[in-house]
Amino acid sequence: MKQVHATALVNQPIQERKSYREASFLTFVLKNRALYIMLLPGILFFLVFRYVPLIGSVIAFKDYNIFAGIWRSEWVGFQWFEHLFTYPQFSRLIKNTLLISLYQIVFAFPAPILIAVLMNELKSVLYKRTIQTVLYLPHFLSWAIIYGLAYMMFSEQAGMLNQLVQAWGGEKLQILQSQEYFRTLIVGAGVWKEMGWSAIIFLAALAGISPSLYEAAKIDGANRWKQFLHITLPGLLPAISILLLLKIGNIMDVGFEQVYVFLTPLTIPVGDVLDTYSYRMGIISGQYSLTTAIGIFKSVIGFVLLVLANKVSKSTTGEGLY
């Protein structure tokens, strides 16, 4: 009977089978219409604020004039990309951007993983909740406040650290104005601000690991380290892979506010990145076509790196974004 039915389906005209699939899809949508209605605001948000603005990217190929508008501005092709690539300090911008991103991947990315693993070992629920709350709080502070705290700690005039150094007979340290400490300060502030909040995803992944696996490992004589290597780490691997791939895809974005609030004329040689250069050219100088070209350049580089990293991840760990 099944064989006869399958043969009949194969012999049906293509148009009839297409109509059947469309009817089945409409039936499925109507059956789950409540879910689709709840999904509608999210779809509209991405359409209005993510996809429609992409049309404006065309000004990267035009000499954009705010009075002429997007479509009536003069077409100049790749002029603004050439302007970016021939900028005398372009290599410095790329170097600073990639170095800060690399430091963030090496030092800031593992921090929430470590915090999540340590908090997962806490047995007291009250103590665990308290630690989580304390670690989450910095995420809600603006970067202006973070810089204010850093100024109170490291300022040469009134910083707590320099007061202690001076009390012990040492010389004051110019941490906020020093090129030597700038990148360390940026990355360290980012770790302190975001590690608790970022740990939420890894805590959720740890909650999905069955306790029976740890119980079986204890029976087999596995210590805490072996339990981490053979149970905890494999359980975290999907979340680690996805977040690391997303971080690699955003490697050209180091966080404008994070860098800008700490940037001074003395630290520009080591702190000037694509985002701060884009701010100076776009907001201050009004060269919107150039800043759009910078954005497209960053997006293309991020996309290429994401595709390559995803292939490597799929071939090595079996995990990937797609």
Phi, psi and chi 1 to 4 in degrees:
 res  aa     phi    psi   chi1   chi2   chi3   chi4
   1 MET       -  -44.0 -175.4   67.6 -178.4      -
   2 LYS   -63.2  -38.4  -69.5 -178.0  178.4  178.8
   3 GLN   -66.4  -39.4 -165.4  171.1   17.6      -
   4 VAL   -64.8  -42.5  173.1      -      -      -
   5 HIS   -63.8  -42.7 -178.8   65.1      -      -
   6 ALA   -63.4  -40.0      -      -      -      -
   7 THR   -65.6  -37.0  -55.4      -      -      -
   8 ALA   -65.9  -39.4      -      -      -      -
   9 LEU   -64.5  -39.7  -76.2  175.3      -      -
  10 VAL   -65.2  -37.7  170.9      -      -      -
  11 ASN   -79.4   -9.5  -67.1  -29.3      -      -
  12 GLN   -65.5  145.6  -81.0 -177.0  -15.6      -
  13 PRO   -60.4  151.3  -21.3   31.9      -      -
  14 ILE   -60.6  -38.4  -65.1  176.0      -      -
  15 GLN   -63.9  -38.8 -171.3   63.7   33.7      -
  16 GLU   -66.8  -41.3  -69.6 -176.3   14.6      -
  17 ARG   -66.5  -36.6  -79.7 -176.4  -77.4  167.0
  18 LYS   -64.0  -42.5 -174.3  177.0  179.0 -178.7
  19 SER   -64.2  -36.2  -58.9      -      -      -
  20 TYR   -64.9  -42.9  175.7   76.5      -      -
  21 ARG   -65.8  -40.8  -73.9 -164.2  -60.3  -91.8
  22 GLU   -63.6  -41.4  -69.3  176.7   -6.8      -
  23 ALA   -64.9  -39.5      -      -      -      -
  24 SER   -65.0  -40.3  -60.6      -      -      -
  25 PHE   -65.0  -45.0  175.9   73.6      -      -
  26 LEU   -62.4  -38.8  -70.3  174.4      -      -
  27 THR   -62.4  -42.0  -56.4      -      -      -
  28 PHE   -63.9  -42.3  178.4   80.7      -      -
  29 VAL   -64.6  -44.7  171.2      -      -      -
  30 LEU   -64.6  -36.6  -69.5  173.6      -      -
  31 LYS   -65.5  -35.5 -177.6  179.7  178.7 -179.2
  32 ASN  -111.1   34.9  -60.4  -81.1      -      -
  33 ARG   -62.5  -31.0   56.9 -175.5  176.8  -84.1
  34 ALA   -62.4  -40.6      -      -      -      -
  35 LEU   -67.2  -39.5  -63.0  175.8      -      -
  36 TYR   -69.4  -33.7  -79.7   95.5      -      -
  37 ILE   -65.6  -41.0  -69.0  172.3      -      -
  38 MET   -67.5  -28.7  -71.6 -170.4  -69.1      -
  39 LEU   -77.0  -22.0 -172.2   62.5      -      -
  40 LEU   -58.1  -46.3 -169.5   59.0      -      -
  41 PRO   -58.3  -39.6  -24.5   34.5      -      -
  42 GLY   -64.2  -41.4      -      -      -      -
  43 ILE   -63.9  -44.2  -65.0  174.2      -      -
  44 LEU   -62.6  -38.5  -69.6  175.5      -      -
  45 PHE   -60.1  -48.3  170.8   82.7      -      -
  46 PHE   -67.5  -36.6  -83.6   96.3      -      -
  47 LEU   -64.5  -46.3  -76.1  174.8      -      -
  48 VAL   -75.6  -43.1  174.2      -      -      -
  49 PHE  -103.3   -6.3  -64.0  103.9      -      -
  50 ARG  -119.8  -46.8  -69.1  -67.4 -173.8  -92.0
  51 TYR   -91.6  -44.4  -69.0  100.3      -      -
  52 VAL   -60.4  -43.1  172.2      -      -      -
  53 PRO   -61.5  -19.1  -26.1   36.3      -      -
  54 LEU   -61.7  -24.7  -71.8  176.2      -      -
  55 ILE   -60.5  -34.1  -60.4  172.6      -      -
  56 GLY   -68.4  -10.8      -      -      -      -
  57 SER   -63.4  -13.9  -61.8      -      -      -
  58 VAL   -64.1  -20.0   72.4      -      -      -
  59 ILE   -69.6  -12.4   68.0  173.4      -      -
  60 ALA   -65.8  -19.2      -      -      -      -
  61 PHE  -109.1   12.9  -54.1   95.9      -      -
  62 LYS  -130.3  161.3  -67.0 -170.1  171.5 -170.4
  63 ASP   -90.3   83.1 -173.3    8.6      -      -
  64 TYR   -65.1  132.0  177.2   65.0      -      -
  65 ASN  -124.9  123.6 -174.6  -56.2      -      -
  66 ILE   -64.3  -23.1   58.5  174.8      -      -
  67 PHE   -84.4  -32.2  -60.4  104.5      -      -
  68 ALA   -80.5  -26.2      -      -      -      -
  69 GLY    88.2  176.5      -      -      -      -
  70 ILE   -65.7  -47.5  -65.8  176.7      -      -
  71 TRP   -82.5  -22.9  -53.5  115.8      -      -
  72 ARG   -98.6   -1.2  -71.5 -174.2  -64.8  173.3
  73 SER   -72.0  153.3  -64.1      -      -      -
  74 GLU   -70.4  135.9 -178.7 -174.7   -3.8      -
  75 TRP   -79.1  127.0 -178.1  -88.7      -      -
  76 VAL  -125.0    4.4  -65.4      -      -      -
  77 GLY    67.5 -129.2      -      -      -      -
  78 PHE   -94.9   24.5  -69.1   92.9      -      -
  79 GLN   -58.6  -42.6  172.9 -174.9  -42.6      -
  80 TRP   -74.7  -29.0  -63.9  110.9      -      -
  81 PHE   -68.2  -40.2  -68.5   92.3      -      -
  82 GLU   -63.9  -38.9 -177.5 -179.5   -8.5      -
  83 HIS   -62.4  -40.0 -179.3   86.5      -      -
  84 LEU   -67.6  -46.8  171.6   63.9      -      -
  85 PHE   -71.0  -24.0  -62.4  145.6      -      -
  86 THR   -96.9    3.9   56.0      -      -      -
  87 TYR   -61.6  129.0  174.7   61.1      -      -
  88 PRO   -54.9  -31.4  -25.2   33.6      -      -
  89 GLN  -102.6   18.9  -58.0  -61.5  -26.3      -
  90 PHE   -60.6  -43.6  176.5   71.6      -      -
  91 SER   -62.6  -35.6   59.5      -      -      -
  92 ARG   -66.5  -40.0 -173.1 -177.5   73.8  179.3
  93 LEU   -60.9  -46.6  -65.4  174.8      -      -
  94 ILE   -64.9  -44.1  -63.9  -62.9      -      -
  95 LYS   -60.4  -49.1  176.6 -175.4  174.5 -177.4
  96 ASN   -63.9  -41.4  -68.3  -22.0      -      -
  97 THR   -62.4  -48.3  -58.9      -      -      -
  98 LEU   -68.6  -37.8  -67.6  178.2      -      -
  99 LEU   -65.5  -46.0  -84.6  177.2      -      -
 100 ILE   -65.0  -40.4  -67.0  175.7      -      -
 101 SER   -63.1  -41.0  -70.7      -      -      -
 102 LEU   -63.5  -43.0  179.6   62.3      -      -
 103 TYR   -62.7  -37.3  -67.7  160.2      -      -
 104 GLN   -65.7  -38.9  -71.8  175.2  -18.0      -
 105 ILE   -68.4  -42.4  -69.0  174.0      -      -
 106 VAL   -73.3  -40.9  172.9      -      -      -
 107 PHE  -106.3  -40.8  -62.3  105.5      -      -
 108 ALA   -81.5  -34.7      -      -      -      -
 109 PHE   -66.4  -43.4 -175.9   77.4      -      -
 110 PRO   -72.6  -18.8  -15.3   30.0      -      -
 111 ALA   -58.3  -50.1      -      -      -      -
 112 PRO   -65.1  -28.7   19.7  -31.4      -      -
 113 ILE   -64.5  -46.2  -58.0  173.4      -      -
 114 LEU   -62.7  -43.6  179.2   61.4      -      -
 115 ILE   -62.2  -42.7  -69.7  -64.8      -      -
 116 ALA   -63.6  -43.2      -      -      -      -
 117 VAL   -64.6  -42.5  171.3      -      -      -
 118 LEU   -65.9  -43.2  -68.1  175.7      -      -
 119 MET   -67.5  -30.0  -74.9 -162.4  -64.5      -
 120 ASN   -67.0  -21.9 -168.8   56.9      -      -
 121 GLU   -84.0  -12.0  -65.2  -65.9  -34.7      -
 122 LEU   -71.3  134.1  -63.6  176.3      -      -
 123 LYS   -93.5  -34.1  -57.4  -56.8  178.4 -176.0
 124 SER   -75.7  118.9  173.1      -      -      -
 125 VAL   -65.9  -42.0  176.3      -      -      -
 126 LEU   -62.8  -45.8  178.4   60.8      -      -
 127 TYR   -64.9  -38.8 -176.9   64.1      -      -
 128 LYS   -63.7  -44.1 -177.0  176.7 -179.9  179.4
 129 ARG   -64.1  -39.2  -60.6  -66.2 -176.7 -168.5
 130 THR   -64.2  -46.0  -55.9      -      -      -
 131 ILE   -62.1  -41.7  -65.2  -63.3      -      -
 132 GLN   -60.3  -44.8  -77.0  179.8  -48.5      -
 133 THR   -62.7  -44.0  -57.1      -      -      -
 134 VAL   -62.9  -39.7  172.0      -      -      -
 135 LEU   -75.4  -27.2  -69.0  174.7      -      -
 136 TYR   -75.7  -31.2  -66.9  167.3      -      -
 137 LEU   -55.6  -44.0  -75.8  177.3      -      -
 138 PRO   -58.1  -25.4  -25.5   34.9      -      -
 139 HIS   -60.6  -30.6  169.0   77.4      -      -
 140 PHE   -88.1    0.3  -61.3   98.2      -      -
 141 LEU   -88.5  141.3  -59.2  177.8      -      -
 142 SER   -74.9  162.7   69.4      -      -      -
 143 TRP   -69.0  -23.8  -83.1  107.7      -      -
 144 ALA   -64.9  -41.1      -      -      -      -
 145 ILE   -68.6  -39.5  -64.0  176.2      -      -
 146 ILE   -59.5  -42.6  -61.4  -64.0      -      -
 147 TYR   -65.5  -38.0  177.1   77.5      -      -
 148 GLY   -59.6  -42.4      -      -      -      -
 149 LEU   -64.8  -40.8  -64.7  173.8      -      -
 150 ALA   -64.4  -37.6      -      -      -      -
 151 TYR   -64.1  -40.9 -174.2   85.3      -      -
 152 MET   -64.9  -29.2  -66.6  170.4   60.6      -
 153 MET   -85.8  -42.4  -72.2  -69.4  -64.5      -
 154 PHE  -117.7    0.7  -55.4  117.9      -      -
 155 SER   -59.2  142.1  168.8      -      -      -
 156 GLU   -69.6  -30.9 -174.6 -179.3    0.8      -
 157 GLN   -82.4  -49.1  -67.9   79.0   18.8      -
 158 ALA  -130.2   14.2      -      -      -      -
 159 GLY   -69.2  141.0      -      -      -      -
 160 MET   -61.0  -40.9 -174.3 -176.1  -58.6      -
 161 LEU   -63.4  -44.5  178.2   62.4      -      -
 162 ASN   -68.5  -31.7  -85.2  -44.0      -      -
 163 GLN   -65.2  -40.1  -71.5 -178.0    3.0      -
 164 LEU   -66.5  -43.1  -69.8  174.4      -      -
 165 VAL   -61.6  -42.5  170.4      -      -      -
 166 GLN   -68.4  -36.1 -165.5  173.0   22.7      -
 167 ALA   -65.2  -28.3      -      -      -      -
 168 TRP   -90.5    6.1  -68.6  -21.9      -      -
 169 GLY    89.2    9.6      -      -      -      -
 170 GLY   -91.7  174.5      -      -      -      -
 171 GLU   -91.9  147.1  -64.8 -176.5   -0.5      -
 172 LYS   -64.6  146.3  -70.6 -175.9  176.7 -179.0
 173 LEU  -103.1  133.2  -58.3  172.4      -      -
 174 GLN   -94.4   72.5  -64.7 -177.2  -11.3      -
 175 ILE   -72.8  -45.8  -64.2  177.4      -      -
 176 LEU   -71.7  -21.8  -64.8  178.3      -      -
 177 GLN  -105.4    3.0  -67.3   81.5   26.4      -
 178 SER   -94.4  132.2  173.6      -      -      -
 179 GLN   -66.6  -29.6  -63.6 -178.6   16.7      -
 180 GLU   -64.6  -36.7 -179.0 -177.7   -1.8      -
 181 TYR   -98.6   -6.4  -61.8  111.6      -      -
 182 PHE   -60.0  -54.3 -179.2   80.0      -      -
 183 ARG   -64.6  -38.0  -68.6  172.0 -175.8  148.3
 184 THR   -61.6  -41.0  -57.2      -      -      -
 185 LEU   -65.5  -43.4 -168.9   62.1      -      -
 186 ILE   -62.2  -50.7  -70.3  -67.0      -      -
 187 VAL   -68.0  -41.4  176.3      -      -      -
 188 GLY   -62.3  -41.3      -      -      -      -
 189 ALA   -64.5  -38.2      -      -      -      -
 190 GLY   -66.0  -39.6      -      -      -      -
 191 VAL   -62.4  -47.7  170.9      -      -      -
 192 TRP   -63.2  -37.7  178.4   76.0      -      -
 193 LYS   -74.8  -38.9 -175.4  177.2 -173.7  -65.6
 194 GLU  -111.6  -10.7  -61.5  -65.1  -16.0      -
 195 MET   -64.8  -37.0   66.1  177.0  178.9      -
 196 GLY   -67.9  -43.4      -      -      -      -
 197 TRP   -67.3  -42.2 -176.8 -100.7      -      -
 198 SER   -67.6  -21.6  -60.4      -      -      -
 199 ALA   -70.1  -15.1      -      -      -      -
 200 ILE   -58.3  -43.7  -66.0  175.8      -      -
 201 ILE   -62.7  -42.8  -63.7  175.8      -      -
 202 PHE   -72.1  -31.8  -61.3  108.6      -      -
 203 LEU   -65.1  -38.5  -75.7  170.0      -      -
 204 ALA   -65.0  -39.1      -      -      -      -
 205 ALA   -66.1  -38.7      -      -      -      -
 206 LEU   -66.5  -34.6  -72.5  170.1      -      -
 207 ALA   -66.2  -22.6      -      -      -      -
 208 GLY   -83.6   -4.8      -      -      -      -
 209 ILE   -83.0  128.5  -59.3  175.2      -      -
 210 SER   -67.2  129.1  174.5      -      -      -
 211 PRO   -61.0  -23.8  -21.5   32.6      -      -
 212 SER   -63.2  -27.7   61.5      -      -      -
 213 LEU   -65.8  -40.8  -63.9  175.6      -      -
 214 TYR   -69.1  -37.9  -68.6  102.5      -      -
 215 GLU   -64.1  -42.2  -66.3  171.7    1.9      -
 216 ALA   -65.6  -37.8      -      -      -      -
 217 ALA   -65.9  -37.8      -      -      -      -
 218 LYS   -65.1  -40.2  -71.7  178.5 -178.0  178.4
 219 ILE   -62.8  -35.5  -65.9  173.0      -      -
 220 ASP   -79.5   -1.5  -69.6  -21.7      -      -
 221 GLY    89.8   15.4      -      -      -      -
 222 ALA   -76.2  132.7      -      -      -      -
 223 ASN   -83.1 -178.2   55.0   27.8      -      -
 224 ARG   -60.7  -39.9  -72.4  -68.9 -179.6   87.2
 225 TRP   -64.2  -43.5  176.2 -115.4      -      -
 226 LYS   -69.2  -34.2  -71.1 -173.7  176.6  179.8
 227 GLN   -63.5  -38.9  -69.6  176.7   33.5      -
 228 PHE   -65.3  -44.4  170.8   77.0      -      -
 229 LEU   -68.2  -38.5  -73.0  179.3      -      -
 230 HIS  -103.6  -11.4  -60.8  -70.6      -      -
 231 ILE  -124.4  -57.1  -59.7  175.4      -      -
 232 THR   -65.3  -50.9  -54.5      -      -      -
 233 LEU   -62.9  -46.2 -170.3   57.7      -      -
 234 PRO   -60.9  -33.1  -25.7   35.8      -      -
 235 GLY   -69.0  -30.2      -      -      -      -
 236 LEU   -85.9  -15.7  -72.6  173.0      -      -
 237 LEU   -56.6  -43.4 -168.7   58.2      -      -
 238 PRO   -59.8  -44.4  -25.4   35.7      -      -
 239 ALA   -66.3  -41.4      -      -      -      -
 240 ILE   -62.4  -44.0  -67.8  173.7      -      -
 241 SER   -62.9  -46.5  -60.5      -      -      -
 242 ILE   -65.2  -46.3  -68.5  172.9      -      -
 243 LEU   -68.0  -35.8  -68.0  177.3      -      -
 244 LEU   -66.7  -39.7 -177.5   58.5      -      -
 245 LEU   -63.8  -41.4  -71.9  172.4      -      -
 246 LEU   -64.8  -37.6  -67.8  175.0      -      -
 247 LYS   -65.7  -41.4 -179.9   62.0 -179.0  174.7
 248 ILE   -64.3  -38.4  -68.3  173.8      -      -
 249 GLY   -64.2  -25.1      -      -      -      -
 250 ASN  -106.2   28.4  -69.4  -44.3      -      -
 251 ILE   -65.8  -22.5 -161.5  168.7      -      -
 252 MET   -86.6   -3.1  -56.3  -58.7  -74.5      -
 253 ASP  -109.0  108.0  -65.7  -51.5      -      -
 254 VAL   -99.8   -4.0  -63.6      -      -      -
 255 GLY    97.4  100.4      -      -      -      -
 256 PHE   -60.5  -52.1  166.4   73.4      -      -
 257 GLU   -61.0  -40.7  -68.7 -178.3   34.0      -
 258 GLN   -58.0  -40.5 -178.9  178.2   -4.7      -
 259 VAL   -83.0  -42.3  175.5      -      -      -
 260 TYR   -64.5  -39.2 -172.0   73.2      -      -
 261 VAL   -68.1  -25.7  -65.7      -      -      -
 262 PHE   -93.6  -10.9  -74.8   94.3      -      -
 263 LEU   -75.1  133.7 -160.8   61.9      -      -
 264 THR  -130.8  165.2   65.9      -      -      -
 265 PRO   -56.1  -28.4  -27.9   35.7      -      -
 266 LEU   -77.9  -25.1  -65.6  175.5      -      -
 267 THR  -103.4    3.6   56.6      -      -      -
 268 ILE   -57.3  -40.2  -80.9 -178.0      -      -
 269 PRO   -58.1  -27.1  -27.6   36.3      -      -
 270 VAL  -111.4   -6.8  -64.0      -      -      -
 271 GLY  -119.5   -8.3      -      -      -      -
 272 ASP   -75.0  115.9 -165.0   19.0      -      -
 273 VAL  -119.4  178.2  -64.9      -      -      -
 274 LEU   -59.4  -36.2  -75.7  170.0      -      -
 275 ASP   -67.4  -43.3  -70.4  -24.9      -      -
 276 THR   -70.6  -36.4   54.1      -      -      -
 277 TYR   -65.0  -40.9  174.8   67.8      -      -
 278 SER   -62.8  -37.9  179.6      -      -      -
 279 TYR   -63.7  -44.7  169.3   77.0      -      -
 280 ARG   -64.7  -42.3  -68.6 -161.1  -54.8  -86.8
 281 MET   -74.2  -36.9  -66.3  -63.3  102.4      -
 282 GLY   -86.7  -59.1      -      -      -      -
 283 ILE   -75.6  -42.1  -56.5  -59.9      -      -
 284 ILE   -84.2  -46.7  -62.3  178.1      -      -
 285 SER   -93.2  -14.5  -59.5      -      -      -
 286 GLY    75.8   20.3      -      -      -      -
 287 GLN   -91.9   76.7  -62.6 -175.6   30.2      -
 288 TYR   -68.8  -32.4  -56.0  111.8      -      -
 289 SER   -65.1  -40.0  -66.0      -      -      -
 290 LEU   -65.5  -43.7  175.2   58.6      -      -
 291 THR   -67.2  -32.9   55.8      -      -      -
 292 THR   -66.9  -38.6  -54.6      -      -      -
 293 ALA   -63.0  -38.0      -      -      -      -
 294 ILE   -63.0  -42.8  -65.4  172.4      -      -
 295 GLY   -62.4  -42.0      -      -      -      -
 296 ILE   -65.3  -42.3  -67.9  176.3      -      -
 297 PHE   -58.8  -45.8  168.5   72.1      -      -
 298 LYS   -63.1  -40.4  -70.8  165.5   53.8  179.7
 299 SER   -65.8  -41.8  -61.4      -      -      -
 300 VAL   -64.6  -45.6  170.2      -      -      -
 301 ILE   -61.8  -44.7  -64.3  -62.6      -      -
 302 GLY   -63.1  -40.5      -      -      -      -
 303 PHE   -64.3  -45.4  176.4   74.9      -      -
 304 VAL   -61.9  -45.8  171.0      -      -      -
 305 LEU   -64.4  -36.9  -70.0  175.7      -      -
 306 LEU   -64.8  -44.0  178.3   61.2      -      -
 307 VAL   -62.8  -45.9  171.1      -      -      -
 308 LEU   -64.4  -44.6  -66.3  175.9      -      -
 309 ALA   -65.4  -36.0      -      -      -      -
 310 ASN   -65.1  -39.9 -172.3   71.3      -      -
 311 LYS   -63.8  -43.2  -73.3 -174.7  176.6  179.9
 312 VAL   -63.3  -43.3  172.7      -      -      -
 313 SER   -63.9  -41.9  177.3      -      -      -
 314 LYS   -64.1  -37.7  -69.5  -82.4  -76.5 -173.3
 315 SER   -77.8  -25.8   61.7      -      -      -
 316 THR   -97.8  -44.5   54.6      -      -      -
 317 THR  -110.5  -16.1   65.6      -      -      -
 318 GLY    83.3   -1.8      -      -      -      -
 319 GLU  -105.7  144.5  -58.9  -68.9  -19.1      -
 320 GLY  -167.4  173.4      -      -      -      -
 321 LEU   -77.0  -27.3  -70.4  175.1      -      -
 322 TYR  -152.2      -   55.2   87.0      -      -
